[in-house]
């Protein structure tokens, strides 16, 4: 599932949700929602 893959890849790269969000130009809450499968946009 996308949410699981995103979380696993982020952790494998040693990134926090905050760091990933900054790289993708979104807020941390967006990354959290993606990882929980609540949103895909």
C-alpha positions as CSV (number, residue, x, y, z in Angstrom):
1,X,0.0,0.0,0.0
2,X,1.2,3.5,-0.8
3,X,1.0,4.7,2.8
4,X,3.1,1.8,4.1
5,X,5.7,2.3,1.3
6,X,6.0,6.0,2.0
7,X,6.5,5.5,5.7
8,X,9.1,2.7,5.2
9,X,11.0,4.6,2.6
10,X,11.1,7.8,4.7
11,X,12.4,5.9,7.7
12,X,14.9,4.0,5.6
13,X,16.3,7.3,4.4
14,X,16.4,8.6,8.0
15,X,14.0,11.4,7.4
16,X,11.4,12.8,9.8
17,X,8.0,13.7,8.6
18,X,9.0,17.4,9.0
19,X,12.1,16.9,6.8
20,X,10.2,15.0,4.1
21,X,7.5,17.7,4.2
22,X,10.1,20.4,3.7
23,X,11.6,18.6,0.7
24,X,8.2,18.2,-0.9
25,X,7.0,21.7,0.0
26,X,4.0,20.6,2.0
27,X,3.2,20.8,5.7
28,X,4.1,17.9,8.1
29,X,0.4,17.1,8.6
30,X,0.1,16.3,5.0
31,X,2.8,13.7,5.2
32,X,1.1,12.3,8.3
33,X,-2.2,12.0,6.4
34,X,-0.4,10.2,3.5
35,X,1.2,7.8,5.9
36,X,-2.1,7.0,7.6
37,X,-3.9,6.5,4.2
38,X,-6.2,9.4,4.9
39,X,-5.3,11.5,1.9
40,X,-3.4,11.1,-1.4
41,X,-3.3,14.7,-2.6
